[in-house]
Amino acid sequence: MNLVYTASSFSKFYKQSTVSEVSNNNNGGLLIHFWIVFVVPQAKGQVLCEDCVAAILKDSIQTSIINRTSVGSLQGLAVDMDSIVLSAGLRSDYWSTTGTGANCMYDLYADRLHEHFPLDIHATSGGTICYFKLIASVGHLIRLSIESLQIEADNCITDSLTIYDSLMPIKHKILYRACEPVDSLVSLVSTNNLMLVTFKAAQIKERKEFHGYFEVITQERCGKAIVTKEKIGYEGRITSPYYPSYYPPKCLCAWNFQTPQKSLGIALKFHNYTISEKNIKGCERGWWKINEHTYCGYYVDHQTVFHIASSAVNIELQCSSKVSEKPLLVEYSSYNISQPCPPGHFKCSTGLCIQQMQRCDGINNCSDESDELSCAVPEWNCNSSFAIQDNLLACNGVSDCEDGKDEQNCTHSIPCTNRTFKCKNNICIRKQNAKCDGIVDCVDGSDESSCSCGSSSSNPISRIVGGANTEEGEWPWQVSLHFVGAAYCGASVISNEWLVSAAHCFQGSKLADPRAWRAHLGMRMQGRAKFVSAVRRIVVHEYYNSGNYDYDIALLQLSKPWPDTMSHVIQPICVPPFSHKVRSGDKCWITGWGQKQETGDEGSVILQKAEVEIIDQTICRSTYGIITARMFCAGLMSGKRDGCKGDSGGPLSCQSNGDGKWFLTGIVSWGYGCGRPNFPGVYTRVSNFAPWIHKYVPSVL
């Protein structure tokens, strides 16, 4: 390293190279972990970059292709080019791993298979940084099991537990990182015979500890040949390698299925997972090849079924090259190719089969709403009390019968579905939008608790295209999020220290770092916020899919709560419960400082507002095709009113029919252009995420 960098263009910045660890690896070679130290004046800090340093090293190694493996020569030593990984590190990690600044470091070696070796850390003082270097005998792997983790939920900067697929804290080798408490078993598997566990606790405000163990395991072969039975019904399962552990990066599985008859195909039931055809963006989380067709895999919160109309099926799973992923469980069975679902059943877009009578019943039985699309508007019979109560539009807060019978008897206890409102005593009522409507509907009064939200000082008169200037205090929950000093996204206030925004605003390591963000609250004109706070923590939904913007929601915790003295210009908006519904044609408002037109390059200085209407979900699906149950459309089909660049993450606010409370019905997510005819904006459906929001902010529901 000294010879390489003293002769390079960075020689005047180069200080030294230090070997941290030398270990045998499972490929029959020596794995060298080392630090390269540069001293660069702050003014020239941008001159040095990871890619530049890596390029100098790789260019100095003479390479050739031997047996399809890239092998080079450095000073007469054979080097596996694929093993070279360089990344910038923290100064604190350098001092600690080289032994000069470590206050908690352990080197642990194990060679007995499946014996549990305990790992326990108790942080008793601030500034604790612990390193566990785990090494297994050559030819084996390490499985680390996290039994419990008590840390202060934070931003991953001050408190964290990080697992590396190496013996040094290399960010490109992170298998798993936890920045909030863990109370259920999580286990990770290395790709080699080594692993590094780091535990950081900057300040001790409460108990901080980690309990777990590691063990030595053998490498598993993933895949097999399977001959299915003629009987219809799930008969077995395939799993990701090392199930139920998280599966490691770069793993490869292959399964070969054969059915007993050519009329039978293979059905795969995925648990909390789905696959779709690979597009131009490629696959972020590995890919599947099924009979030569390539698919990308995504995590979801429901089951899906994938039907393969062939009696011979070859399946290959290529795992992600970046991090460990959650374990996969897939059930398999034969199915009748000519009739995927039994008689009297409806085939969902998710591949699930439901009873025909469940179609168009107002309940999302398919998990993707495909059973509720293209449904005829229910006919009213206001003379029949039974027909009224059975109608999907009953108890929705709007009187459809002249005598109001459709809105009567809506608070009687009935079985819970996703069409009913659930009181805190777990009793459900038919009235869907009971939350904060000014009327006590639950016996325990819980529908009118936590309702100090959704109040505006004025009513509206008329990314925002076709909008108008707002008044001071008109939208007190609107937030402008600034990244490195510039307005970047919108957000909504839901409590005195929590905001809701869109997950796509925080993609990438730089945008995910809360230290670079500032939240501007109580602001009508950019630069004149009544309250500005740093961001302590960003929580992006774990299932967020950057390929299609599914689960496009994030929570932000402020470093300091906004004061009550600001309540005349800052107010939380109400978070709708899971049962909360809006109808197509309902009027709502979008607000933001984004571009006023698609071709513009600057956002608005004054907060803009525009009235839009909820678009029928069937029309929304036919327009875009990739609309999930967690999305909906709003705007005008004629165009001219829409969110645009810079409005992302901001609110779509809808006013209730009761006492006029405002609810956060949607989050500005995506769309085709800005304000184009026949292409309304697409929004995240917030009510679907009520349980997820409640997990982090219990006070809002």
N, C-alpha and C positions, 0 to 999 in steps of 0.2 A: 504493500500500500504506500509506503514511503517513496519508493521508486516511481510509482505511477503518478502520485499527486505532486511531488516536488518537481516533476518535469512537465506538469500540465499548466494550462492557462490560469488555474486557481492557485498556483504555487505560493503567491504572496499572502494568500489567506490561510493556507494549509498549516496546521500546527503539529498534529500527530495522529497516529492510529493506535488503538489499544484493543488487544484481544480480550474479549470478555469470557467466552466459553469455547471449548473444543469438545466435540462429542462424536461418537460413532452414529451413523444413521442406518436406516434399514436398506439402503441401496449399496452397502459395502464400502462407503467412503467416510471421510471425516467432514463434519459440518463445523465451520468456523463462524462464530458470532463475534463481531468486532464493531468498534466505534471509529468513525473518522471525524476528527475534530477540526473545525475551521473557526477562525476568529475574523469576523467581518465588521467593519465600521457600520453603524446604523444607517448612514446615508447611502451605503452601497449594499444594503441588505437584499435588494431585489436581484442583484447580480447572480447570487448563488441560488440554485434551485435543485430539487431532488433529481429531476430528469437529467440535468446537466452533469451532476456528480456521477450518476449511474452510467451515463453515456461515456464519460472519460474512462471509467473502469472497464466497461465492456469492450470499448474500442482498443484497449491495451492488451486484450486477450486474443491471441491468434486462434481462430475457430476453424473447425471442419465438421462435417457431418459424418459420424461413425455409427453405423447400425441405427440410423434414424434418430439418434440422440445427439443433441448439440454439445460437443465436447471441445473445450479450448485448452490452450497451454499458456500458463503464466509463470515465467521464470523456470520453465521446465516441469512445472507441476500441472497435472491434468485437472481441469476445472469443468464442472457441470454447469453450463450457462443457465440452465433453467432454475438452478438453485440460488442464483444471485438476486437478492431482493434488497433494495436500499430505500430508506424513508427517513425523513427528518424526525428527530426525537427531541423530547423535552430535556432541558438541562438537568432538572431534578432526577430524571431517570438515568442520565449519564453518571451523575455523582453517586447515585445509589447502587447501580449495577456494577460499577467499577470498584465498589467497596469503600469509597471515601466518604459517602454520605448516608450509608445504610444504617437504619436503626432496627430493622426487622427483616432478616434475609435467611432463607433456609435452602440447602441443596439436599434433595431427597431422591434416593435411588431405590428401585424395587425390581425384583425379578421373579417373585412368586405369583403365579397366576390367580386372579380373582380374590386375592386377599385384600381386605379393606384397610387402607392406611389413613388414619384420621388427619384432617386438617382443621384446625380451630384457631381463630383469631379474635382477640378481645382488645378493642382500641380503648385505652384508658386515658389517653392524652391527645390533644390536637396535633396535627402534623404527622400522624401515623402513616407510614408508607411501608407495606410489607410485600416481600417477594418470595414466592415459593417456586423454586426450579425443580420440576419433576422429570426424572429420567427413568425410562424402563429399559430392560435388557433388549439388545439388538434383535430385530425381527418381530417385535411386539408393539402394541399401541397402548395409550393411556386413556382411561375413562375417568373423568372427574365428575363427581356427583355433588350438587349443591343442595344441602338439606334445608338450610335456613340462612337468611341474610337479613340483618337489621342495620340499615343505614338510613340517613335522612334523604328522602326523595329529593333529588336536586338535578343539576345540569350535566352530570358526568365529568365536570371539571374538578369539583372539590371532593365529592364522595363517589366511589365506584368500585366495582369488582370486575376485573377484566381478565379474560382467558386468552392467551396467545398460543398459536401453533408454532412456537419457537421458544428459545431460551432468553430472548430479549424482547423488550416492548416495542415491536415493529408494528405500526398501525395497519399495514397491509396483511398482517398475519393474525388479526383479531378474529377469534372464533365466536366470542360472545362477550357482551358487556351488560352489566346490570347496574342501574342507577336509582333503583327504588327497591323497597323490601321484597324479598322472595320468601313465600311460605309454603310452596309445594316443590316437590323434587324436580330438579332440572339436571340432566347429565349431558356432558359433552365428550366427544371422542377426537383424539388427535389424528393427524395424517401420518405421523412419524412416531418415533419413540421418545418424544420429549414434549414438554408443555410448560408454560410460565403462567402463574397465577399472581396477580397484583391486587392489593387491597389498599385503598386510599381513604382516609378520613381526615379532612382538614380541621374541622372543629368538633368538639364534643359537647353537643347540647342535650343529647339523649344517648341511650345505649346503642353501641355500634359493634356488631360482631358477625362473624361468619363461621358456619359449621358445615362440614362436608367431609368427603373422603375421596381418595383416588385408588385405582386398581390397575393392574396390568392385564390386558386382554389380548387375544389372538386376532389376527386380521380375518375378516369374514369375506366369504365370496357371496356376492349379492346376485340372486337370480337363479332360475331353474326352468326345466321343461315341465309343463302341466297339461295333462289331458283331462278335460272337463267331463262331467256326467251329462247324460241326456236329460235328466230331470231339471226343470226350470226352477231357479231359486239359488240364492247365494250359498256357495258350498265351501269357500275357502278365502284366504286373504294373502296378499303380498304386502310387504312393508319396505320402508327405507332401511338402509343398512344400519345395524346396531340398534334397531328399534327395541324399546321406546326412547332411546337416547336421541338427542339431536344428531342429525347425520352430518358427517364432515364434508369439507369442500372437496371438489374434484373426484368424488366417488363415481363409480359406474356400475349400473345394474342392467341385466338382460334377462327377459322372461320370454319363453316360447309357448304359446297356447295352441291347443288343438281340440276342436269339438268333435263329437262322434258322428255328426251329420253335417252335410254342406248347407243344410237349411238353418243351421244354428250358428249364431255369432257369439261374440264375447261382450259381456256388459261389465264395466268397471265402476263400482260405487266408491267415490272418493269422499273421505270424511274431512270436512273443513278445507276443501281444496277443489280446484277446478283446472281444466286445461282448455286452451283455445289455440287456434292456428297461429303460427309464428308470423309476425308482420315485419315491416321494414325496420322497426326499432330493435328487433332481436329479442332475446329473452334475458331478463335480469337475474332470475332465480333458477338457472339451469333449464334444460329442455328435455322433451320426450320425443322419441322417434317411434311411430307406430306404423308398421308396414310402409316404411319409407316416407311417411308424411311427418313433418316436424311441428310440434306444439310447445307452447310456453305454459308453465305452471304458475298458479297464483293461489294464495291462501284466502279463504272466505270463511264466513261464519255459519255455513250450512253445508249439507250434503249435496253432491252432484253425481250424476250417472253418465258415463260416456259409453255409447254403443258402437261397436266395431262390426260392420256387416261382412264378416269373413270367418270361415271355419278354421283358418290358419292365421295366427296373429303373432307377430314378432314385436316385442316392446323393448325399447332401450331408454334408460333414464341416465342422463348426464347431469350430475349435481352441479350446483353453483361453484364457481371458482373463487368466491370471495369469503363467505362466512358460513358458519354452521346454520342449518335450517331446522325448523320444527319437524318432529317425526311424522311420517306419512303412513296412513293405514288405508289400504284399498281392498275392498271385497270384490270377488269375481264370481261370475256365473255364466252359463249358457243362456241365450235368449232366442226366441223365434224371430228371424230376420224380417219376415213378412208381417209380423205383428208384435212390435216391441213391448206393448202394454197389453194386459189381459182385456177381454171384452168388458165394456162398461167403464173403461178407464180413459183418462186424458193424459197425453204425454206432454210434460212440461219442457220448456226450453232448457232447464237444468238436467233433463234426462229422467227425472223422477216420474213415476206413474201415480196419479191420484184418481179417486173415484169421480166419475163424470158429474155427479151431483155437487161436487165441491167447486166446480167451475162457476165463475161469476157469482160467488156467494159473499163477496166483499172481504174475504179472508185470503191472505197471501199464502196459500197452501204450497205453492211451488217454490217459495223462497226468492223467486225473481219476478213475481207478479205476472208471469206469462199466462196464468189461469184467470187473470182479471183484466186482460186486454180484449178489445173489440167486443165488449159486452153491451147488450142493449140497455137503454135507460129503463129502469124499473117502472112499470105502470102503476099509477096510484089508484087505490080504491079507498077513498076517504070515508066510505060508509061502513067499512069492515075494520074493526079494531085489530083483528088478527092480521089482516093484510098490511095494515099500517105498521105494526110492530115488526113484521117480517121483512119490511122494505129496507133496502140498504141505505136509503136517504133519511130514515127515521132517526130522531134523536141526534141530529147533527147541528142543532142550534138555529136552523132556518125553518120557518113554518111553510110547509108545502100545501097543507090543507087550510081552507078558509077558517075553520073553527080551531085550528092549532092542535088537532088530535095527534098529529105525527110527532109532536114535541111533548106529549103527556106520558106519564108512567115511565119516565126514563131513568128514574133513580132506584128502581126495584133491583134487588140482588139477583144476578144471573151468572151462569158459568163464564169464566174469563176467556176471552179470545183477543186477537189484536184489533178488534173493533170495539172493545169495551175499555172503560176507564177503571184503573185499579186503585182503590183507596189504600191508605197505609195499613189498614187492618186486614188487607188482602181480600176484601170484598169488592166485587166488580159490579159496575152499573153500566147500563146501555148508553148513557149519554157520553159521547166520545170526547167532546171538547169541554169537559167539566172544569178543567183547571183554570183557576183565577178568572172566572166569568162573573163574579160578584154574587153568586148564589151558592149556598151551602148545599151540596148534593150528597156527600158522604156522611154517614152517621157520625164518624169521628172528626168531621170537618176538615180532613186533610186536603181536600180539593181547593180550599181557600187559604191554606197555610203557605208560607214562603212566597207571598204574592206582592212583596214590595219591589216590583219590577214592572217594566213595560209602560212607564208613565212618561209622557212628553209634555213639555211646557206649551206646545202649540200643535195644532193639527195641520197636516200638509194641505196646501192649496192645489196645487195642480195634480274604474273602467266605465262613467255614465254617458251614454249617447242619447241625445234627444232630451236632456234633463234641464233643470232650472236650479238657480241658486237657492240654498236653504237659508232658514232663519237661525239666529242664535238659540241654542238649546232645543232645536226641533228634533234632533236625533241624538240624544245624550249618550247612547250606547256605542255610537260610531267611534272607531279608533283608527288612527293612521300608524302603521308600523314602518319604522325607518331602519334601513339596513346600512350600516357604515355612514350614517348621516343623511341618507337620501330616502324619500318616500318610496316604498316598495310594494306593500300590500295593505289590505284593510283587515279589520277584526271587529269583534263585538264584545262589549262588557257584559259578563253574566254574573259577576259578584265583585266584591271590593278588591279582589286580587287575582281574578281569573278572567281570561279572554278566550274567545273561540275564533279560529281562523281556518284557512285551507291548508292541508298538508303539503300541497305542491309549492307553497311559498318557502318551504324549508328543506328542499332537496339538495343534497350535496353536503360535504363536511363543513364548508364555510357557512352556508346558509343555516345549517343545523346548530351552529354555535351560538348560544343565547347571548354571549358577551358582545356580539356585534349588533344587537337589536336595541331599539328604544321604542317604547309605546307612547304615543301622543294622544291624550284623552282630553275631552271637553274642548274640542277645537272645531271651529268653523272655517277659519282661514289658515292655510299652511304657514307654520312659523309662529302661530299665536296660540299654542296649546295652553290650557289652564293647568295641566298637570302632565309631567313627563316622568316616566319610570324606566329603569333598566329592566331587562327580562331575566328572571332567575332560572326559568326552566321552560323547555319546549317539549311537549308530548305529542308526537305524531302517531296517528292510529297505526297499530301493528300490521293491519292488512292493507294499508295504502298501496295502490297499484299505479305506478307512474305511467304505465302503458295506456290505461283507459280512464284514469282519474277516479277509479272506484275507491270508496272509503276516504274521500278527500276532506279530511277534517283534522284539526290539530288544536290543542289547548296550550295556552301560554300563561305561566304564573309570573306575576309582577314581583320585582324585588321588594317593593313596598306598596301597601294598599293605598288607594286614593282616599283622601280625608273626607269625612262627612260634610265639612264646610263647603265642599265642591258639589254637593248633591243637586244644586240648581242647574248645573251644566253637565254633570256626569251621573248617569243612572244605568243600572243593568236592564237588559231586555229579558223577557221571560223565555225560559227554555221549554219548548213544548214536550209533554209526555209522549210515550210511544204511541198511545191511542189517538193523538191529536191529528185531525184531518183537515185538509183544505180541498175545495172542489174546483174543477176546471171552470175558469171564468171569474174566480175570486180575484179581487184587486189587491195588490200588494205594492210595496215600494222598495226600490233599490237605491243605495246611496254610496258615494265614494268620491275620491279625488283623481280618478283615473282619466285617461284620454277621453276627449269629447267626441272624437271621430277616429275611425280605424286607421286612417293615414297620418294621424298626428304623432308627434314624438314627445310631447310634453303633457303632463297631467294638469288638472285644473287646480287653481290656487284656492278657490272657494268650494266647499263641499257641495256636490251636486245631488239632485234627487230626481227620480222619474217613476211614474206609476206604470206598473205592468200588470198583466193578468196571468193566472195559472193556466198553462196549456194542457189539454187532455193528454194523458199518458200514452194512449195509443198513437196519437199524432206525433208526440215526442219521439216514440220508438221508431215510427216509420221515417222520421226525418233523419235521425242519426244512427239508428240500428244498434248501437252499443250502450243503450241506456239500461242501467241496472236498477234494482229496487231501491237503491240508496241515492238515486238521482231523480230529478224532475225538471221540466222546462217551464220557463216563464218569460214573458215579453209580449210582443205583438207580432202576429204572423205577417203583418205588413212591414215589419222592420221599424227602424228609426228610434226605438227605445231599448237600450241594452246596456250591460256592463262592458267595460273594455279594459285594455292593459292598465294595470295599476289598481283596479277595483277588486282583484282576486282576494278572497278571504273575507270580504266585507259582507254585510247582512242583506238578506231579503226579508223585510219586516212586514208582517201581516197583522192587522188589527182584529181583535175578537169581536163577535157580535154582542157579547154581554156588556161589560162595563168599559169596553174600549181599550183593554190591555193590549200591548204590542208583543208579538211572539217572534222569535228568531226561527222562521219557517225554513229558510234556506241560506246557504253560503255560496257566494259567487265562485264558481268552479271553472267552467270551460265553455266553449262554443265555437262555431265556425264564423270567424270574422267578428265584427261589431255592428249590430243593428242592421244586418242584412235581411231582406225579405225572406220569409219561410225558414229562417234559421234563428229561432229564439235562443236565449241563453240557457245554459245547463247549470243547475244548482245542486248542492249536496242537501239531501233531505235530513234535516236536523233531528226530527222526531225519532228516526230509526236509531239514533245514537244516544238517546236519553239514558239508557242504562250505563253506557260507556262514560258519558259525562258525569253521571252520578257517582261513579267509582272514584273519580278524582275530586269532584266538587259536590259533596253530599248535600250542601245547603240549598242547591238550586232546584231540587225536585221534592 
